[in-house]
Amino acid sequence: MRLIFSGTGGYHPNQRRHTASLLLPDIGVALDAGTGFFRVQMLLQSDHLDVFLTHAHLDHVCGLTYILVPIMTGQIKSVRVHGLPEVIDAVRRHLFSKELFPVDPPFEWKILEEGQGTPLSDGGLLTWMRLQHPGGSTGFRIDWPNRSLAYITDTTAPGNYLPFVKNVDVLIHECYFPDDLCEWAEKTGHSSSTEVAKLARAANPGKLFLIHVDPQRVDDDPVGLDGIRELFPNTWLAEDLMEVEF
C-alpha cells in the first residue's frame, strides 16, 4: 500500500509545507483536504476519490475547491466527501456558499454514521472516533487483512484514543508544538512532542509519522525529533510528497 503525504503542516502553508492532506493514490482515498490537496490531480491513480474529513477547519477542507478542473475534464469521474453531519453542513454552507465559490461541486456527500465503518474499494474498512478539539475533530483508522493505518490530527495527546490506535502498522499523528511550547498544546487543542512520543510508546505502532507541525517553523527539526526517538525510536517527521510503502 502506498501512502503519500500531500500536506504536512498546520494552520497555513509556508515555503516548506502545505496544510494537511494524505493520499492513498492507488485506491483513491484522501484523508483531509488542506492546501496540499492541490496535488491530488497529479498523484491520483484512480478515476474515483473518497475524501474523509477530520473536521471543518479551513486548513483541512479548503482544498476541496481545487479539484473542479480534473472533475470537469473527466480525470476524476466521481468524488465522495465523508464527514460528520456538522462537518458536511459547515463545508456545504460556508466553503461552497455562492459568495465564496460560485460553482456547486458535483460531490456526493456522505455522512459518517455512529458505530458504522466505511468499506473501501480494496477491501479495507475505515472506522472513526470523535476527538477533543475546539470545534471537534475525528480520528480515522483503516484496517486491511494484513496492514493498518491510523490518522490522528488536531487533538491533544494523550487523549482517550489509545485503544483506537493500538498496534497499527502506521500511526500518523499531529505534533504542532515542541516541548518548550507545550503549555500551548492544551490551550489550543493540539499536541506536543513528548506527549505524542509517550502515546506512541503505549500504542505500539510499527512506525510513527509526525505531521501538522507549526508553520512558523521551516527548519529541519521543528519538533525535537531526537527527544521523541528516545521514547519511540521508529519515528519520522513527514515532509510534503514523502511516499511510504506499508
Secondary structure, 3 states (H helix, E strand, C coil): CEEEEEECECCCCCCCCCECEEEECCCCEEECCCHHHHHHHHHCCCCEEEEECCCCCHHHHHHHHHCHHHHHCCCCCEEEEEECHHHHHHHHHHHCCCCCCCCCCCCEEEECCCCCCEECCCCCEEEEEEECCCCCEEEEEEEECCEEEEEECCCCCCCCCHHHHCCCCEEEEECCECHHHCHHHHHHCCCEHHHHHHHHHHHCCCEEEEECECCCCCCCCCCCHHHHHHHCCCEEECCCCCEEEC
